[in-house]
C-alpha cells in the first residue's frame, strides 16, 4: 500500500502515520525526520534547509525530491510506504508520480486531514522537541520532564523557532498558498479522501481506516 498524508502543520499527520505504519507494516517516511537528520549532521543540504525552516518557508522542491527519491529506493519500501510531509507542491507530486511510474507503481490513497487553524496554533506553540533524537512533547498533553531533558536520550528539549506563534501563522499561510493546490491535483485523479482532524486521535484513525477499507 502506498499512501500520502496531506494537511497543514500540526494537524497530526505524524501520529496518524505511525498508527497506519503499525496496522499495515510499511514504513512511514517523514521529510521532517530526514531534514532533522541532515540538519543535525550539518551537511550542506542541512544548512540550506535549516535557513528555510527557520523563516517558516518550504524547503525547495529540488532538495526534497532528491532526498525522498533516495529513501524510496530502500528495501523496506518494497511493499509500500506512508509519506508524511511529501509532496507539498504540485511539482513534487508530479515528480513522485514519475518515480512510481518507472517501477510500474501508483499511489493507493491521499489522505487529507483538515483542522481548525486556531487549534493548529495552540498545538504547535505548545510543542517541544529533542533535537538529538527527535522525540516530541506537548506542554499541555505530554510535557517533558521538569528538568527539561529528553526522557529517551537525556538531551535538552527545546521549542523550535518554527513552532513559535508568529512563525506558525506564516507557515500556515505558506501552506495555503503552495500546498493546498495539491487537493485539486489529487481530487482530479480520484485519490483524495478528506478526514476531520478535530476529533481525538483514535477516532481520526478509525475514520481513516473506514474511508480506505
Secondary structure, 3 states (H helix, E strand, C coil): CEEEEECCCCCCHHHHHHHHHHHHCCEEEEHHHHHHHHHHCCCHHHHHHHHHHHCCCCCCHHHHHHHHHHHHCCHHHCCCEEEECCCCCHHHHHHHHHHHHHCCCCCCEEEEEECCHHHHHHHHHCEEEECCCCCEEECCCECCCCCCECCCCCCEEECCHHHCHHHHHHHHHHHHHHCCHHHHHHHCCCCEEEEECCCCHHHHHHHHHHHHC
